[in-house]
């Protein structure tokens, strides 16, 4: 590449030197312009500098020669920029065009001739390098592959320079339609070839990537090197195709298909995707792929879908049958299962059968269940960290299920609330208060607090306290209490009732009355006995004292006499 640049600049500078000498030897003619344009002066200066750099490059070696070559390339870019400026000025200024037309035209034609020769040389060189690359050991291919890709980039740069050269000639009144058509054909051919190369290399890279995943450890070393080569080749093709697409757009070539290919290959969203032609091409390609896939797989897909629906329907029926069987089994009187445990087994049995059916149905349509089950495991760990409180409630629900401190329908005091248990789940417990409010309490709060099950036992003792006055007959009071308790039909004879004088209070003599009743009769007995006590006390003349205080005044004798005299008056 370095020798090619030196050759290019040597031809360029020598040609320009000959043109400059011919201009000096030519007899002076009358011209309208009396001063040399700045661009002409810059071209002469740059030509002299290029000649000096060329002579210097002949005496340097190694890295110094590479530096000089880079200077030559940069200097030539400056020269082309000056030529572009003077071509634009010549096209707009008629006097300048008349005087320097032939001189500038000769320089542009020189650029055209050299670029054409350089393109031919580089095309041949790339073909030879690719043949050498195929025969090289894999270890040497990495470095040589990079040099080949750099050569290809320089070739694309020369193609773009040739396009600009033809534009300059058009501005200098030279017809280049034939040359531009030939260049357009060359670019179209390279686009087609590079597109096919990208498809092939990307398939190779994907195949090597799949082989690398399943390869043994002893084979991975060589496969990794080959995969790196294929990956670099794909990246090089993508870079070259992007440059060619830009060049093709400048040459008015339809590049929609190649832009679509780049999008499918890289997934990068660019401004090119806003082009209607690109959007239509992508949509058309996707539609063709879907249509082709449906045409090839529609019968098989329909059959698998039918199998899936049949399996799901079958297991739904089986789920309902299983739930009925489990409900009958857990509802047996000898098992004495709580309602919560019964609901748990019924629900889990139905869901378990349906999940098994779903997995079987998915396997029948061709899905691999291994990654799905693995994903469930990973998701379970993540969800476990995210839902720690919910899992705590679930664990507490399991403890309530196992130890059964209460069941649906029990009256409980737990979690800071009291009421009748109306519904239980593994996460929460629903409690209905006596004023018909619904309270949903997390199971962790219930299990972590004291649980008082008021209705757990079949028999309860009704604790009541009644007071009589200090002047009332104790025997009469006890007889009244015994008669009331013995006459009530809901009071149990066993265990024995308890009626005892309990406390000598500040204002009353208190008796405790404690009969035993069935749990469901508790409040009826409590209210009936309280009402009957008041009625009987009124009949027999027993009082129900209320709190009172006696106040005694002690005054001196003189004060008492004076008070009596004042009252008599």
Long-range contacts (C-beta under 8 A, 24 or more apart in sequence): 1-147, 1-150, 1-151, 1-154, 2-65, 2-66, 2-69, 4-118, 4-121, 4-122, 5-69, 5-72, 5-73, 6-54, 6-57, 6-69, 6-72, 8-76, 8-114, 8-118, 9-50, 9-53, 9-54, 9-72, 9-73, 9-75, 9-76, 10-54, 11-110, 11-114, 12-50, 12-76, 12-79, 12-110, 12-111, 12-114, 13-47, 13-50, 13-51, 13-54, 14-51, 15-107, 15-110, 16-43, 16-47, 16-107, 16-110, 17-47, 17-51, 19-103, 19-106, 19-107, 19-110, 20-44, 20-47, 23-103, 31-95, 31-98, 31-99, 32-95, 32-98, 32-99, 33-95, 33-96, 33-99, 37-86, 37-89, 37-96, 37-100, 39-82, 39-83, 39-85, 39-86, 39-89, 40-86, 40-100, 40-103, 42-82, 43-79, 43-82, 43-83, 43-86, 43-107, 46-75, 46-78, 46-79, 46-82, 47-79, 49-75, 50-75, 50-76, 50-79, 80-111, 80-161, 80-164, 83-107, 83-108, 83-111, 83-168, 84-164, 84-168, 87-168, 87-171, 87-172, 88-171, 90-171, 90-172, 91-171, 91-172, 97-172, 101-172, 104-172, 105-169, 105-172, 105-174, 108-165, 108-168, 108-169, 108-172, 109-169, 111-161, 111-165, 111-168, 112-162, 112-165, 112-166, 112-169, 112-179, 115-158, 115-161, 115-162, 115-165, 116-162, 118-158, 119-155, 119-158, 119-159, 119-162, 122-151, 122-154, 122-155, 122-158, 123-155, 125-151, 126-151, 126-152, 126-155, 138-222, 138-225, 138-226, 138-229, 139-225, 141-229, 142-228, 142-229, 142-232, 145-229, 145-232, 145-233, 145-236, 146-232, 149-232, 149-236, 149-239, 149-240, 152-236, 152-240, 153-239, 153-240, 153-243, 156-240, 156-243, 156-244, 156-247, 159-183, 159-186, 159-187, 159-190, 159-247, 160-247, 160-250, 163-247, 163-250, 163-251, 180-251, 183-251, 184-251, 184-252, 184-253, 187-244, 187-247, 187-248, 187-251, 187-253, 188-248, 188-253, 190-244, 191-241, 191-244, 191-245, 191-248, 191-253, 191-255, 191-258, 194-237, 194-240, 194-241, 194-244, 195-241, 195-257, 195-258, 195-261, 197-237, 198-234, 198-237, 198-238, 198-241, 198-261, 198-265, 199-261, 201-230, 201-233, 201-234, 201-237, 202-234, 202-265, 204-230, 205-230, 205-231, 205-233, 205-234, 234-265, 238-262, 238-265, 238-266, 245-272, 256-280, 256-281, 257-281, 260-285, 304-364, 304-365, 304-366, 305-365, 307-361, 307-364, 307-365, 308-361, 308-362, 308-364, 308-365, 311-357, 311-360, 311-361, 311-364, 312-357, 312-358, 312-361, 314-357, 315-353, 315-354, 315-356, 315-357, 315-358, 315-360, 315-361, 316-354, 316-357, 318-353, 318-357, 319-350, 319-351, 319-353, 319-354, 319-357, 320-350, 322-349, 322-350, 322-353, 323-349, 323-350, 326-350, 338-401, 338-404, 338-407, 338-408, 339-407, 339-408, 339-409, 339-424, 340-400, 340-401, 340-404, 340-407, 340-408, 340-424, 341-401, 341-404, 343-424, 344-401, 344-426, 389-442, 389-444, 390-427, 392-444, 393-426, 393-427, 393-428, 393-442, 393-443, 393-444, 394-426, 394-427, 394-443, 395-444, 396-442, 396-443, 396-444, 396-446, 396-447, 396-448, 397-424, 397-425, 397-426, 397-427, 397-428, 397-443, 398-426, 399-447, 400-424, 400-429, 400-443, 400-446, 400-447, 401-426, 405-451, 405-453, 406-451, 406-453, 406-456, 409-455, 410-453, 410-454, 410-455, 410-456, 411-453, 411-454, 411-455, 412-451, 412-452, 412-453, 412-454, 412-455, 413-451, 413-452, 413-454, 414-441, 414-446, 414-449, 414-450, 414-451, 414-452, 415-441, 415-442, 415-445, 415-446, 415-449, 416-445, 416-449, 417-441, 455-519, 457-519, 458-518, 458-519, 459-492, 459-495, 459-516, 459-517, 459-518, 459-519, 460-516, 460-517, 460-518, 460-519, 460-522, 461-495, 461-514, 461-515, 461-516, 461-517, 462-514, 462-515, 462-516, 462-517, 462-522, 462-525, 462-526, 462-529, 463-512, 463-514, 464-512, 464-513, 464-514, 464-526, 464-529, 464-530, 465-502, 465-510, 465-511, 465-512, 465-513, 466-510, 466-511, 466-513, 466-533, 466-544, 467-505, 467-507, 467-508, 467-509, 467-510, 467-511, 467-544, 467-545, 468-508, 468-509, 468-511, 468-537, 468-542, 468-543, 468-544, 468-545, 469-508, 469-509, 469-542, 469-543, 469-544, 469-545, 470-508, 470-509, 470-545, 471-543, 472-509, 472-542, 472-543, 473-542, 474-501, 474-509, 476-540, 476-542, 477-511, 477-542, 478-511, 480-533, 480-536, 480-537, 480-540, 480-542, 481-511, 481-513, 481-533, 483-536, 484-529, 484-532, 484-533, 484-536, 485-513, 485-515, 485-529, 488-515, 488-525, 488-528, 488-529, 488-532, 490-517, 490-518, 490-521, 490-524, 490-525, 490-528, 491-515, 491-516, 491-517, 491-525, 492-516, 492-517, 492-518, 506-547, 507-545, 507-546, 507-547, 507-548, 508-544, 508-545
